[in-house]
Amino acid sequence: DLGKGRQMPIHYGSRDLNCVTIKSTLTSEMVHSVGSAYALKRQQKGRCVLSYFGDGAASEGDAHAALNFAATLDTPIIFYCRNNGYAISTPTTEQYRGDGIAARGPALGIPTIRIDGNDIVANFVAVAEGRRISIEENRPVLIEAMTYRVSHHSTSDDSSVYRSVDEVKKWQKNNHPINRLRKLLEKRDWFSETEEDQYKQEVRKEVLAAVVRAEKVLKPSLKTMFTDVYEELPDHLAEQYRDLAAHV
């Protein structure tokens, strides 16, 4: 665990896949991603950065700074905004007065694509085209995926407090991306119940095996709570560590 147990459970990252973990401090990763894209541009790697964020992050000042930073420096980056209607409990009606995030792109000279976020084919085509533009033209691209969050924001969130159950059920029934993909596969005769059952069994085995491996991993030492910020531990943190070690 590169995060040494300090990240939230669903803030995944993988060095092998070049996937940086999500930042708990909302939107800060957008600015970092532009810096990474600028580095790729200078290195002439022929690659681009993909920065995922939501409508809530787009309301932060860092989002505006990141978009302008990328536009003025012509960095190879795709900004992918998942506009799912809510920033935890704050609806988009309380976040902006326009019809979404896409309008911000043209104002900064950024090629912009708005798609149905629940259409997996539209997602594939848009990201592929965004990657082509970003790499070939060395410039940022903004993609806004209009979608919906059917789940709670987190295990500590009860979304029934700020939206109706009927609203959620309507989206699950009519516009769920997995159900839509399944219908597409069935229509093209690319899907069968037998294959699905077999795949579910295989995935279940993989997940259970991963859980067993994870449970055997030793917990990070207490000292990791104080590392990776300063090259040398400051006196006040060293004192806090000694107090903690003595306490436990």
Secondary structure as UniProt FT lines:
FT   TURN            2..5
FT   TURN            9..10
FT   TURN            15..18
FT   TURN            26..27
FT   HELIX           28..43
FT   STRAND          49..54
FT   TURN            55..56
FT   HELIX           57..59
FT   HELIX           61..73
FT   STRAND          77..83
FT   STRAND          86..87
FT   TURN            88..89
FT   STRAND          90..91
FT   HELIX           92..94
FT   TURN            102..103
FT   HELIX           104..107
FT   TURN            108..109
FT   STRAND          112..116
FT   TURN            117..118
FT   HELIX           120..137
FT   STRAND          141..146
FT   TURN            155..156
FT   HELIX           159..161
FT   HELIX           165..175
FT   HELIX           177..187
FT   TURN            188..189
FT   HELIX           193..216
FT   HELIX           222..226
FT   HELIX           235..247
//
